[in-house]
């Protein structure tokens, strides 16, 4: 190539580079820097097609146990039956799917996962929600008066919160959907006043965002509701009467919009084992006092509920923000939120907590350490104020106090680490990482506070230290398993069971067929794992399983020590009672000796037993003086999630092996009849003589009421939108202006 050609090429490259440079220069600073909020998704990309599990090594994840099978069932109901499932027969011999807050039925953004292969869809949605939460935190802190860099630091500190990734490992999908909406809820409250005169700014009613939070995870919705009220009261812009009226109206709007879930859930809660929670059940997994050290020293292998770490530099900047900010009301509020959430998380460590746990509203919430998400939000917000204080260091009059604090943190962390080494002869990796992060953070913050570095360089370094610290902890807060390995779990057992003729359920005292595997192979279970169970059914299963219940349990049967493979080895199931539930096979990780259970096959370590007492899915009990009494199977003509059509010959009592629940309807030859309870748990109806066609359907009044209230909420939402944004619709219309179409 000639020198002239090279010069021409270099000239063209130079022109292209100039065009690119000019293009970037025209892009607002916001879009050039906001990409950093995408880091959470980048951290998930290497395992985007895998299932997350706790970093502690636990073989159980809520994603595979609950959310994955619920999503498969939801998707198959839509594709196969063209109906939204209100009832599910997948586990527990049937339960109200629409009333279950873990079903994912009422959270519209979660439906996106159904159109993608799983778990890819779950992981993508989680990453997007974390980005959304970080953006919301940025917008909120911007509204509070922080500059771009400080607000963005709060956003990334929130989006990379290690507690998110620890709960990701636990498979807490609905929490990861709900918590990121919290900053947006507070932002919507502030934006009503901040943008009152800005006609080009669309304002969102807080009630809408609160409703979205409710349907994403109603348990977190309770925390968000309290936070929003407290935040609104502290940042009061109205007289007290108008403020409480506003908060009440928006809360009512949220409840109306969330009514399709809230109303059935209220009914379900009263009929479920959830209503029997005691103080010990409510306060389970309270934060141990020793775990308060987790705010400085991460423990990636610890229990996910107790994760408190938010980053060494984030914590240090949070204190700097409190000490150095001039916006005292704002920082005092965030300090109050952080401290209150930690106190709530301590649960049983706080005197009198047992009495509070007995209160009607609070008694429905378990695991007080979930409040630590609020501490993460508070520390992220305060860290933004710390960054802002250092940027505005020429106006900061607390430099001496901040320097003293930095020295205390530096010396304390070193002494704690050295002391631990002298006592134990070793220092855990998390402790070392926390100490290193604190030292680096203190040094860097000290350089910023004492004007040792240019502001731009200091800001870039603060972001780098924070992202590096949090990213390393985040990726070590969970482990993953390939989809192929998860799908292969007990697959051979499920294949054998699903190949057997007839319609039947299976029961396992040792969780020998995972719920995700069961749904994939169309196997319906009499056992199950779910936080809510119909009380009548749980009581029936006490006798059928032979396993005693002591207090509240999320599993049927309960596992006293959390070891499904061995906990129930000494208990003998009642094959006859299981037979009433249409249980045709019992599978266990150990041998069972029980009357009526015949050992049929062993696959690996799993023993498969045929139940001689199995009853049909539906049958007629005939009692006639002229003929012998007996059982005659009914013929199932159609069986979908919300409807079952049968053909049976009367007279007699038709029993359907499906759990009785309010909302079940029955028609015999087109005429509605009264549905009764058989054997204390099953549905039954009286039949007249002759061939009858019976249709059972699930159409609960609670859903009807919920949808009616939702329609009222939509009307209220539209009115609220118009009221908040009427300037957008009328800003260009002058009194005497003629409109032309």
C-alpha positions in Angstrom: 0.0 0.0 0.0 1.4 3.4 -1.0 2.0 6.2 1.4 -0.6 8.3 -0.3 -3.2 5.6 0.3 -2.3 5.4 3.9 -2.7 9.2 4.3 -6.1 9.0 2.6 -7.2 6.2 5.0 -5.9 8.1 8.0 -7.7 11.2 6.9 -11.0 9.3 6.5 -10.5 7.7 10.0 -9.9 11.1 11.4 -13.1 12.4 9.9 -15.1 9.5 11.3 -13.6 9.9 14.7 -14.4 13.7 14.6 -18.0 12.8 13.7 -18.2 10.3 16.5 -16.7 12.7 19.0 -19.2 15.4 18.0 -22.0 12.9 18.3 -21.0 11.9 21.8 -20.5 15.6 22.8 -24.1 16.2 21.9 -25.4 13.4 24.1 -26.5 14.6 27.5 -24.2 13.7 30.4 -27.1 11.7 31.8 -27.0 9.2 29.0 -23.2 8.9 29.0 -23.1 8.0 32.6 -26.4 6.2 33.3 -25.0 3.0 31.7 -23.4 2.2 35.0 -26.8 1.2 36.4 -26.7 -1.8 33.9 -24.0 -3.4 36.0 -26.4 -5.7 37.9 -27.5 -7.2 34.6 -23.9 -7.6 33.5 -23.2 -9.6 36.7 -26.1 -12.0 35.9 -25.2 -12.5 32.2 -22.6 -15.3 32.8 -25.4 -17.4 34.4 -28.3 -16.0 32.5 -29.6 -19.5 31.5 -29.0 -21.1 34.9 -31.0 -21.5 38.1 -29.7 -19.6 41.2 -29.2 -21.3 44.5 -28.0 -20.0 47.9 -24.2 -19.5 48.3 -24.4 -21.4 51.6 -24.7 -24.6 49.6 -28.4 -25.3 50.2 -29.9 -27.6 47.6 -33.2 -25.7 47.7 -34.3 -22.5 45.9 -37.7 -20.9 45.8 -37.3 -20.4 42.1 -37.2 -24.1 41.3 -39.6 -25.1 44.1 -42.3 -22.6 43.6 -41.9 -19.9 41.0 -40.7 -22.1 38.1 -43.6 -24.7 38.5 -46.1 -21.9 38.9 -44.9 -20.2 35.7 -45.1 -23.5 33.8 -48.6 -24.2 35.1 -49.7 -20.6 34.2 -48.2 -20.9 30.7 -49.7 -24.3 30.0 -53.1 -23.2 31.2 -53.0 -20.3 28.7 -51.6 -22.4 25.8 -53.6 -25.6 26.3 -56.9 -24.4 27.8 -57.0 -20.8 26.7 -58.0 -19.7 30.2 -56.4 -17.9 33.1 -56.1 -20.4 35.9 -57.9 -19.6 39.1 -57.4 -23.1 40.6 -54.4 -25.4 40.5 -54.3 -29.1 41.1 -50.5 -29.3 40.8 -49.8 -29.6 44.6 -51.7 -30.1 47.9 -54.6 -31.9 46.1 -55.7 -28.5 44.8 -55.5 -24.9 46.0 -56.8 -21.4 44.9 -54.1 -20.3 42.5 -55.5 -16.8 42.0 -55.4 -16.2 45.8 -51.8 -17.2 46.2 -49.4 -14.2 46.2 -46.6 -16.4 44.8 -48.6 -17.5 41.7 -47.4 -14.5 39.7 -50.9 -14.2 38.2 -51.6 -10.6 39.0 -48.1 -9.0 38.3 -48.3 -8.1 34.6 -44.6 -7.4 34.2 -43.8 -10.9 35.3 -45.8 -12.3 32.4 -42.9 -11.4 30.1 -41.0 -14.3 31.4 -43.6 -16.7 30.0 -42.7 -15.9 26.4 -39.0 -16.8 26.9 -37.3 -20.0 27.8 -37.0 -20.4 31.6 -34.9 -19.6 33.6 -33.6 -17.1 31.0 -36.8 -15.1 31.4 -36.6 -14.9 35.1 -33.0 -13.8 35.1 -33.5 -11.1 32.5 -36.5 -9.7 34.4 -34.6 -9.7 37.7 -31.7 -7.8 36.0 -34.1 -5.3 34.4 -35.9 -4.8 37.8 -32.6 -4.0 39.5 -31.7 -1.5 36.8 -35.1 0.0 37.2 -34.7 0.2 41.0 -31.3 1.9 40.5 -32.8 4.4 38.1 -35.6 5.1 40.5 -33.1 5.7 43.3 -31.3 8.1 41.1 -34.5 10.0 40.3 -35.5 10.1 43.9 -32.2 11.5 45.1 -32.2 14.0 42.3 -35.6 15.2 43.5 -34.1 15.5 47.0 -31.6 18.1 45.7 -28.5 16.0 45.0 -26.5 16.6 41.8 -26.1 14.1 39.0 -23.0 12.3 40.3 -24.2 12.0 43.9 -27.7 10.8 42.9 -26.2 8.3 40.5 -23.9 7.0 43.2 -27.1 6.3 45.4 -28.6 4.6 42.4 -25.7 2.2 41.8 -25.3 1.5 45.5 -29.0 0.5 45.6 -29.0 -1.5 42.4 -25.9 -3.5 43.5 -27.1 -4.1 47.1 -25.7 -7.5 48.1 -29.0 -8.3 49.8 -30.6 -8.4 46.4 -28.2 -11.0 45.1 -28.4 -13.1 48.3 -32.2 -13.3 47.9 -31.6 -14.0 44.2 -29.7 -17.1 45.3 -32.6 -18.0 47.6 -35.0 -17.7 44.6 -37.1 -15.0 46.1 -38.4 -13.8 42.7 -41.4 -11.7 43.9 -39.2 -9.8 46.4 -36.8 -8.9 43.6 -39.7 -7.7 41.5 -41.3 -5.6 44.3 -38.4 -3.9 46.2 -37.0 -2.0 43.2 -40.4 -0.2 42.9 -39.9 1.4 46.3 -37.7 4.4 45.3 -40.2 5.1 42.5 -43.0 5.2 45.1 -41.2 7.9 47.1 -40.3 9.7 43.9 -43.9 9.9 42.8 -44.8 11.5 46.1 -42.1 14.2 45.9 -42.7 14.8 42.2 -46.3 15.9 42.8 -44.9 19.0 44.4 -41.5 19.5 42.8 -43.1 19.5 39.3 -46.2 21.3 40.1 -45.6 24.1 37.6 -43.8 22.0 35.0 -46.4 21.4 32.3 -44.1 19.1 30.3 -43.6 16.6 33.1 -45.9 13.7 33.4 -46.8 12.9 37.0 -47.6 9.4 38.3 -50.0 8.9 41.2 -48.3 7.1 44.1 -51.3 4.8 44.4 -50.5 3.2 41.0 -46.9 2.4 42.0 -48.0 1.1 45.4 -50.6 -1.1 43.7 -47.8 -2.5 41.4 -45.7 -3.2 44.6 -48.7 -5.0 46.2 -49.3 -7.3 43.3 -45.6 -8.0 42.9 -45.1 -9.0 46.5 -47.8 -8.0 49.0 -45.5 -8.8 51.9 -43.1 -6.1 50.8 -46.0 -3.9 49.9 -46.7 -3.6 53.6 -43.2 -2.4 54.3 -43.4 0.0 51.3 -46.7 1.4 52.5 -45.3 2.3 55.9 -42.2 3.8 54.4 -44.2 5.9 52.0 -46.5 7.3 54.8 -43.4 8.1 57.0 -41.6 9.7 54.0 -44.6 11.8 53.1 -45.2 13.0 56.6 -41.6 14.1 57.0 -41.6 15.9 53.7 -45.0 17.3 54.3 -46.1 19.9 51.6 -49.7 20.2 52.7 -51.6 21.0 55.9 -52.1 17.9 58.0 -55.7 17.4 57.1 -55.0 17.5 53.3 -51.9 15.3 53.7 -53.8 12.5 55.5 -56.6 12.8 53.0 -54.2 12.5 50.1 -52.4 9.5 51.7 -55.7 7.8 52.4 -57.0 8.4 48.9 -53.8 7.1 47.3 -53.7 4.0 49.6 -57.4 3.3 48.8 -56.6 3.7 45.1 -53.7 1.2 45.5 -55.9 -1.3 47.3 -58.6 -1.0 44.6 -56.1 -1.6 41.8 -54.7 -4.6 43.7 -58.1 -5.9 44.7 -58.0 -9.0 42.3 -55.2 -10.3 44.5 -56.0 -8.6 47.9 -59.7 -9.7 48.2 -59.1 -13.5 47.4 -56.0 -13.4 49.6 -58.0 -12.1 52.5 -60.4 -15.0 52.1 -57.6 -17.5 51.6 -55.6 -16.2 54.6 -58.6 -16.8 56.9 -59.0 -20.4 55.7 -55.3 -21.2 55.6 -52.6 -22.3 58.1 -51.3 -18.8 57.8 -54.1 -17.6 60.2 -52.6 -19.8 62.9 -49.2 -18.2 63.0 -47.8 -17.7 66.5 -45.3 -15.2 67.7 -42.4 -17.6 67.2 -43.6 -18.2 63.6 -43.8 -14.5 62.9 -40.4 -13.7 64.4 -38.6 -16.6 62.7 -35.2 -15.7 61.3 -34.8 -12.6 63.4 -31.4 -11.0 62.9 -28.9 -12.2 65.6 -27.0 -9.4 67.3 -23.6 -10.8 66.2 -24.8 -10.3 62.6 -24.8 -6.5 63.0 -21.1 -6.8 62.2 -22.3 -7.7 58.7 -22.8 -4.0 58.0 -19.0 -3.8 57.8 -17.8 -7.3 57.1 -19.7 -9.4 54.4 -20.5 -13.1 54.9 -21.3 -14.4 51.4 -21.8 -17.9 52.7 -24.2 -16.8 55.5 -28.0 -16.9 55.6 -29.6 -14.6 53.0 -32.1 -13.1 55.3 -29.4 -11.7 57.5 -27.3 -9.9 54.8 -26.7 -6.3 55.9 -23.6 -5.4 54.0 -24.0 -2.5 51.6 -20.3 -1.8 50.8 -17.4 -0.4 52.8 -17.2 2.9 51.0 -21.0 3.1 50.8 -21.3 2.7 54.6 -18.5 5.2 55.2 -20.0 7.7 52.8 -23.4 7.3 54.4 -21.9 8.5 57.7 -20.1 11.3 56.0 -23.4 12.3 54.4 -25.0 12.5 57.8 -22.2 14.5 59.3 -21.5 16.8 56.4 -24.8 17.4 54.7 -26.6 20.7 55.2 -30.0 19.1 54.4 -30.5 17.8 57.9 -34.2 16.9 57.6 -33.4 14.6 54.6 -30.4 12.9 56.2 -32.2 12.5 59.6 -35.1 10.8 57.9 -32.8 8.3 56.1 -30.9 7.7 59.4 -34.2 7.0 61.1 -35.3 4.6 58.4 -32.0 2.7 58.6 -32.0 2.4 62.3 -35.7 1.5 62.5 -35.3 -1.2 59.9 -32.4 -2.7 61.8 -34.4 -2.7 65.1 -37.3 -4.4 63.4 -35.0 -7.0 61.9 -33.7 -7.9 65.3 -37.1 -9.3 66.2 -36.8 -11.6 69.1 -33.7 -9.6 70.3 -36.0 -6.7 71.2 -38.0 -6.9 74.4 -41.8 -6.9 73.8 -41.5 -8.1 70.2 -43.6 -11.1 71.0 -46.5 -8.9 72.0 -46.2 -6.9 68.8 -46.1 -10.1 66.7 -49.5 -11.0 68.0 -51.2 -7.9 66.5 -53.6 -8.8 63.7 -51.8 -7.0 60.8 -48.3 -7.8 61.9 -49.0 -11.4 62.6 -49.5 -12.0 58.9 -45.9 -11.0 58.2 -43.1 -13.4 58.8 -39.3 -12.9 58.8 -38.6 -9.4 60.3 -35.2 -9.4 58.8 -36.8 -8.6 55.4 -36.9 -5.0 56.8 -33.1 -4.9 56.1 -33.9 -3.9 52.5 -35.0 -0.6 54.0 -31.6 -0.3 55.6 -30.0 -0.8 52.2 -32.2 1.9 50.7 -31.3 4.3 53.6 -27.6 3.7 53.4 -27.6 4.1 49.6 -29.4 7.5 50.0 -27.1 8.7 52.7 -24.1 7.7 50.6 -25.3 10.0 47.9 -25.4 12.8 50.4 -21.8 11.9 51.4 -20.7 12.2 47.8 -22.5 15.5 47.5 -20.9 16.8 50.6 -17.4 16.0 49.3 -18.2 17.6 45.9 -19.3 20.7 47.8 -16.4 20.5 50.2 -15.7 24.2 50.0 -19.0 24.7 51.8 -18.5 21.9 54.3 -17.9 22.9 57.9 -17.7 19.5 59.4 -14.3 18.4 58.0 -12.7 17.9 61.4 -15.6 15.8 62.7 -15.5 13.7 59.5 -11.7 13.1 59.8 -12.2 11.9 63.4 -14.8 9.5 62.2 -12.6 8.2 59.4 -9.7 7.6 61.9 -12.1 5.7 64.2 -13.3 3.4 61.3 -9.8 2.8 60.1 -8.4 1.9 63.6 -11.5 -0.1 64.6 -11.5 -2.3 61.5 -7.8 -3.0 61.9 -8.1 -3.9 65.6 -11.1 -6.1 65.0 -9.3 -8.0 62.3 -6.1 -8.4 64.3 -8.1 -9.4 67.4 -10.0 -12.1 65.5 -6.8 -13.5 64.1 -5.2 -13.6 67.6 -8.3 -15.4 69.1 -9.1 -17.8 66.2 -5.8 -18.1 64.4 -7.5 -17.3 61.2 -9.6 -14.6 59.6 -12.6 -15.4 57.3 -12.3 -14.1 53.7 -15.3 -11.9 54.2 -13.7 -10.2 57.2 -10.5 -9.6 55.3 -12.5 -8.2 52.3 -14.5 -5.9 54.6 -11.4 -4.6 56.2 -9.7 -4.0 52.9 -12.8 -2.3 51.6 -13.1 -0.1 54.7 -9.4 0.9 54.5 -9.6 1.7 50.8 -12.8 3.6 51.3 -11.5 5.6 54.3 -8.3 6.6 52.4 -10.2 7.6 49.3 -12.9 9.5 51.2 -10.2 11.2 53.3 -8.5 12.4 50.1 -11.7 13.8 48.9 -12.7 15.5 52.1 -9.3 17.1 52.5 -9.1 18.3 48.9 -6.2 16.0 48.0 -7.6 15.2 44.6 -9.5 17.0 41.8 -13.3 16.4 42.2 -13.7 14.6 38.8 -10.9 12.1 39.6 -12.3 11.6 43.1 -15.8 10.9 41.8 -14.5 8.4 39.3 -12.5 6.6 41.9 -15.4 6.5 44.4 -17.6 4.8 41.7 -14.8 2.4 40.8 -14.2 1.4 44.4 -17.9 1.0 45.2 -18.7 -1.1 42.0 -15.7 -3.3 42.5 -16.5 -4.0 46.1 -20.2 -4.6 45.6 -19.7 -6.6 42.4 -17.3 -9.1 44.0 -19.6 -9.6 47.0 -22.7 -9.9 44.7 -21.3 -12.6 42.5 -20.3 -14.6 45.5 -23.7 -14.2 47.2 -25.2 -17.0 45.1 -24.3 -20.1 43.1 -25.9 -21.5 40.0 -26.9 -24.9 38.6 -27.4 -25.5 34.9 -31.0 -26.0 33.7 -30.1 -29.4 32.4 -29.0 -30.5 35.9 -32.1 -29.1 37.5 -34.4 -30.7 35.0 -32.7 -34.1 35.4 -33.4 -34.1 39.1 -35.5 -37.3 39.7 -36.4 -37.3 36.1 -36.3 -41.1 35.8 -38.8 -41.4 38.7 -41.1 -38.8 37.1 -40.9 -40.6 33.7 -41.9 -43.9 35.3 -44.8 -42.4 37.3 -46.2 -40.4 34.3 -46.2 -43.5 32.1 -48.6 -45.3 34.4 -52.2 -45.6 33.2 -55.1 -43.8 34.7 -55.5 -40.5 36.6 -53.9 -40.4 40.0 -51.9 -38.3 42.4 -48.6 -39.2 44.1 -47.5 -38.6 47.6 -44.0 -38.4 49.0 -43.0 -38.1 52.7 -39.5 -37.1 51.6 -40.0 -34.7 48.7 -38.8 -37.3 46.3 -40.4 -35.7 43.2 -39.5 -31.9 43.1 -42.5 -29.7 42.2 -40.8 -28.4 39.1 -40.2 -31.9 37.8 -43.8 -32.9 38.7 -45.3 -30.1 36.7 -43.1 -30.8 33.7 -44.3 -34.4 33.6 -47.9 -33.6 34.4 -47.8 -35.3 37.8 -50.2 -34.0 40.5 -49.0 -34.1 44.1 -50.8 -34.6 47.4 -47.8 -33.2 49.2 -46.4 -29.8 48.5 -44.3 -26.8 49.5 -46.1 -23.5 49.8 -46.4 -20.8 52.6 -50.2 -21.0 52.4 -52.2 -24.3 52.8 -55.9 -24.8 53.3 -56.3 -25.5 57.1 -58.8 -28.3 56.5 -56.4 -30.1 54.2 -53.4 -29.7 56.5 -55.4 -31.3 59.3 -56.5 -34.1 57.1 -52.9 -34.7 56.0 -51.8 -35.0 59.7 -53.6 -38.3 59.8 -53.0 -39.3 56.2 -49.2 -38.7 56.3 -48.8 -39.9 59.9 -46.4 -36.9 60.4 -47.4 -34.7 63.4 -47.5 -31.0 62.9 -45.9 -28.7 65.6 -46.8 -25.1 64.8 -46.7 -23.6 61.3 -44.9 -25.3 58.4 -44.5 -24.3 54.7 -44.5 -28.0 53.7 -47.0 -30.8 53.7 -45.9 -33.0 55.3 -43.7 -31.0 57.7 -39.9 -31.6 58.0 -39.0 -31.0 61.6 -35.2 -30.6 60.9 -35.3 -29.4 57.4 -34.0 -32.7 56.0 -36.6 -34.2 53.7 -34.6 -37.3 53.0 -34.6 -38.5 56.6 -37.0 -36.4 58.8 -40.1 -38.6 58.3 -38.5 -42.0 58.0 -40.1 -43.2 61.3 -43.6 -42.2 60.4 -46.1 -44.5 58.7 -48.6 -43.1 56.1 -52.2 -44.1 56.1 -52.7 -45.6 52.7 -56.5 -45.6 53.0 -56.7 -41.9 53.7 -54.2 -41.2 51.0 -56.4 -43.2 48.7 -59.3 -40.8 49.2 -57.1 -38.2 47.7 -56.7 -40.3 44.6 -53.1 -41.1 45.6 -52.1 -44.1 43.5 -48.3 -44.0 44.2 -46.2 -43.2 47.2 -42.6 -42.5 46.6 -39.9 -42.1 49.2 -36.1 -42.0 49.6 -36.4 -44.9 52.1 -38.4 -48.1 52.6 -41.9 -47.9 53.9 -43.8 -50.6 55.6 -47.5 -49.8 55.6 -50.7 -51.7 55.1 -51.9 -51.2 51.5 -48.6 -50.0 50.0 -47.0 -52.6 47.7 -43.4 -52.1 46.7 -43.4 -51.9 42.9 -40.0 -50.5 41.8 -36.8 -48.9 42.9 -35.1 -46.2 40.8 -31.8 -45.2 42.3 -32.5 -44.4 45.9 -36.2 -43.8 45.4 -38.7 -46.5 46.3 -42.0 -46.5 44.5 -45.1 -48.1 46.1 -48.5 -48.8 44.6 -51.5 -47.9 46.8 -54.1 -50.6 46.9 -56.6 -48.3 48.5 -56.5 -45.7 45.7 -59.9 -44.2 45.0 -60.8 -42.8 41.5 -60.6 -39.1 40.9 -64.4 -39.1 41.2 -66.9 -41.7 42.2 -70.5 -42.3 43.2 -71.3 -44.0 46.5 -74.4 -46.0 45.8 -76.6 -47.1 48.7 -79.6 -49.2 47.8 -81.7 -51.6 49.9 -82.3 -54.0 47.0 -78.7 -54.1 45.8 -75.3 -54.1 47.5 -73.9 -50.8 48.4 -70.7 -49.9 46.4 -68.5 -47.5 44.7 -68.9 -46.7 41.0 -66.3 -44.6 39.3 -67.6 -41.5 37.4 -66.3 -40.7 33.9 -64.3 -37.5 33.5 -65.3 -35.9 30.2 -63.2 -32.7 30.5 -60.7 -31.5 33.1 -59.2 -28.0 32.9 -57.8 -25.8 35.7 -61.2 -24.0 36.3 -63.7 -26.6 35.2 -64.4 -30.4 35.3 -67.2 -32.2 33.4 -68.2 -35.6 34.5 -70.8 -38.3 33.6 -72.1 -40.5 36.4 -75.1 -42.7 37.2 -77.2 -42.0 40.3 -78.8 -42.2 42.8 -76.0 -41.7 45.2 -73.4 -39.2 46.4 -70.8 -38.1 43.9 -67.4 -37.4 45.5 -64.7 -35.6 43.6 -61.2 -36.0 45.0 -60.5 -32.3 45.0 -60.2 -30.1 48.1 -63.4 -28.2 49.0 -63.0 -24.4 48.9 -65.4 -21.5 48.8 -66.1 -20.6 45.2 -66.6 -24.1 43.9 -69.9 -24.4 41.9 -71.7 -27.5 40.7 -74.4 -28.0 38.1 -76.2 -31.3 37.5 -77.9 -31.6 34.1 -77.6 -27.8 33.9 -79.3 -27.1 37.2 -77.2 -25.6 40.0 -76.9 -27.8 43.2 -75.4 -27.3 46.6 -71.8 -28.5 47.0 -71.1 -30.4 50.2 -68.0 -31.6 52.0 -67.1 -35.3 52.1 -64.6 -36.9 54.4 -63.9 -33.6 55.9 -62.0 -32.2 52.9 -63.4 -33.3 49.5 -66.2 -32.0 47.3 -69.5 -34.0 47.0 -73.0 -33.6 45.6 -76.2 -35.6 45.7 -77.3 -37.2 42.4 -80.8 -38.2 41.3 -81.5 -41.6 39.7 -80.3 -42.1 36.2 -77.4 -40.9 34.0 -76.3 -37.4 35.1 -73.9 -34.9 33.5 -72.1 -32.9 36.2 -70.1 -29.7 35.8 -67.8 -28.5 38.5 -66.3 -25.0 38.2 -64.3 -22.6 40.3 -65.8 -19.2 40.2 -65.2 -17.6 43.6 -67.1 -14.5 44.7 -63.8 -13.0 45.9 -62.5 -12.8 42.4 -65.7 -11.2 41.2 -65.6 -8.6 43.9 -61.9 -8.1 43.3 -62.4 -7.4 39.6 -65.3 -5.1 40.3 -63.2 -3.1 42.8 -60.4 -3.1 40.2 -62.7 -1.5 37.6 -63.5 1.2 40.2 -59.8 1.7 40.8 -59.2 2.1 37.0 -61.8 4.8 36.9 -60.2 6.5 39.9 -56.8 6.1 38.3 -57.9 7.8 35.1 -59.4 10.7 37.0 -56.3 11.0 39.2 -54.1 11.1 36.0 -56.2 13.8 34.5 -56.2 15.9 37.7 -52.4 15.6 38.1 -51.6 16.2 34.4 -54.4 18.5 33.2 -51.8 21.2 32.4 -50.4 18.8 29.8 -53.8 18.5 28.0 -54.7 22.2 28.2 -51.4 24.0 28.1 -51.5 24.9 24.4 -55.2 25.7 24.2 -56.1 29.4 24.5 -59.5 30.6 25.5 -60.5 31.9 22.1 -58.5 29.4 20.0 -60.5 27.4 17.5 -59.7 23.7 17.3 -59.5 22.0 13.9 -59.3 18.3 13.3 
